């Protein structure tokens, strides 16, 4: 069951990072009102779009700890303690990511659209969609891979047969 929760989080995180990079690289100078950002925040909250990002800091802390311990195993205890301390110091910076995500939503949807989306995602159907889409996405990706493998095999077989026919005709 962990795979069902982990894979979509990674996919969502990757897509969100690409989207955030695209937005920041386009450097839109558009002014966004506080009410517009508030509407974006409502959508983010209702869709739980920020949840996959909860793992970023703990994963970075673990990777950092591992790298430092591998380079100097004799200081493992000290490294673990310092890494934990630094991770806790950096935790408040998570608000910066949230604000960037709200801004991404606000740059792509009008305030009215965001309010409509928030209203929808607050319904029973909207909540079901939020909870179900990671599983549906995972199984859809699996179905696409299976189909791709099947079609790939068929294509190779058909091309081989066609080439054989053309070779025999000559």
N, C-alpha and C positions, 0 to 999 in steps of 0.2 A: 504494500500500500504506500510505502514511502516514495517509490518511484513515481507514482501518480502525482504526488505533490511536488517532488523535486524537479522533474523534467519540465513541466510547464513554467515553474518559477524561473528556471534558467532561460527558457525561451522568451518569457515576458521581459526578464531583465535585459537580455540581449537586444530585443526589439526596442525597449524603452531607451537604452543607452544610445542606439543608433538614431532614434528619433530626437533625443536630447542633443546629440551632436549635430544633427541636421539643423535643428532650430538655432542652436547657438552659432553655428557657422554662417547661417543666413543673417544673423545679427539684425533682427527686425527691430526697428526703432519705435514700433507701435506702443502707445501708452495704454496701459490696462488699468482700469479703475479697481478700487478695493472691492466693490460689489461684484465685479467680473471675476476677480480672483477668489472671492468667497464662493461664488457659484461653482468655480472649478474645484475648489476644496470639497464642496458637497458631493460632486461627482466622484472625486477620488476616494472619498470616504465610503460612499454607497457602493462603489465597484471594488473596493479593497485593492485598488491598483498599487498602492504603496507597500502592501504586505510582502511581496517578493524581495523588496529592498531591505527588509529587516535583517537579512543574512549577510549583507555586504560587510559591515564592520566586524562581526565575529569571524567571518572567513578571512578577512585581511589580517586580523589579529593572529589567527591560527597560522596563516602562511608566514607572517613576520616572525612569530615565535619559533616556528620550525626552522626557518632559514638561519636565525641567530643561534639556535641550539646546535644545528648541524655544523656551523662554523666554529663554535666554541662550546662543546658539550660540558666542559668543566664548570661553566657558569649557568647551567640550565635553570636552576632554582631562581637565581637572580633575574635571568632573562624572562622567565614566566611571570614573575612579579612585576617587572618593569613594563612588559608588554600589556599586561592586564591594566596597570595604572594608566598607561598612555591611551589604551582603547577607551577607558572610562572618561578620560579627559576629552577625547574626540567625539564621544557620543552626542553631545549637544549640537554638533555640526550637522547632524542628520536633518535638522530643520531646513538647512540650505537646500538639500536634495528635494525635500517636500515642496518648498517654494518654487524650485525650478520645474518640477512636475506640474504644479498648478499653473504655472506660466505657459507651459507647453499646451496644456488643455485650453487655456484662455486664448492662446494665439490661433488655435484651430477651430474654435467654436465661439459663437457669439454668447453673450451673457444669457440671452433668452434660450438659446439651444442648450446651454449647460443646465439651466434651471429645469428644462424639459427632461433632459437626461437624468438629472438627480431625482426628479419625481418618478420617472420610470424605474430606475434602479432601486428605489425605495419600495416599490410594489413587490408583491409575492413573486410574480413572474421575473421581475428584474433581479431579485435576490437568488432565484433559482438559476437564472442565467449566469450570474456571477460565480455561483458555486459549481456549476456544471461545466462551464466553458473550458477549464483546464483539462478535465477528463476527456471531453469531446475532442479537444485539440490533440491530445496525446494519441487517442485512438484514430483520429483522422490522419495524423502523420504516419502512424503504423500502417494504415490501410494504403496510403499513398506509396510507402516503401514497398509493400507487398506487390502492389499493382505495377510499380516501376520494374521490380525484379521479373515479374511474369512477362511484361511487355518486352523487356530487354532480351529475355531468352527467346521469345517468339520472333523478335526482329532479327536476331543473329541467325536463327534457324531459317527464316524466310529468305534472308539475303544469301545464305549459303546455298539454298535450293535454287534460287534464281540464277546465281552465278554458275552453278553446275549445269543448269539448263542451257544457258548461253554458251558455255564452254562446249557442251555436247553438240549444239547446233552449228558450231564452226567447223 
